[in-house]
Amino acid sequence: MPAKSKQSSSSTGIKLLVVGATGLVGNTFVHRWRPGNPGDELHILGRRDEDAPDSATVHVAAVEDWPDIIASIAPDIVLCALGTTIAAAGSRKAFRAVDLELVADVAEAAKHAGTKQFILISSTMANPKASGFYLRTKGEAEAAAEAQQFDRLDIIRPGLLRGDRKEFRAGERLAILLSPVVDRLMQGSLRKYRSVAVDTVADTALRLLDAATPGRFVHETLS
């Protein structure tokens, strides 16, 4: 399936690629992004047309074509906001195919393309050794991104997301209703487990763009 692009006019500056822009965080991010320099470029890669700003270059392709597209873009920075639910995916295997395997493939392709900074939207309590399937998968995705040894890796671990969701995981509707009460109980070191507005998560990612200090950074207390 060939890629379809809506071309932007910039030719110099920082190239930013967003993967997962149909999701809550990714979509919010691309609509809040503004170029810091006249030549900055925003590229969006997905399997279907995105609700994207006119200034973006949108690439639509089957996932097997993504490495070639990422290589052709040669992004300086990648924001990976890929994620689904088991209900939407249909099975745990299908869920892992997106939340782990596709994330790992994007990270590997980005590294080969020369990407210096990789920003990954993960989850609070993500851990590759977690007993729970969801948190273990998210932790494994973090490890896959870390294995690529980017100059800078930023891992954002939001708690329960508040926003205009299209999909909910089990128990999330009730958790969102209870979050104003529960959040007040989470003080000190527990603040990182509070619910968080999607705008806050997107703004955290925006502030990290082209951060100068190399290394691996985990961002947890967002609210």
Protein Blocks (a to p, Z undefined) as FASTA:
>chain_A
ZZdddddfbfgdjddddehilbmklmmmmmmpccfbfkbccddddfbdcdddfkbccddd
dfklmmmmmmmnopabdcdfbdcdfklnopaklmmmmmmmmmmmmmmmmmmnopabdcdd
ddehiafkbfblklmmmmmmmmmmmmnopabdcdddddddddddfbdcehklmmmmmmmm
mmmmmgcjlmmmpccdfklmmmmmmmmgopabgcddddfblZZ
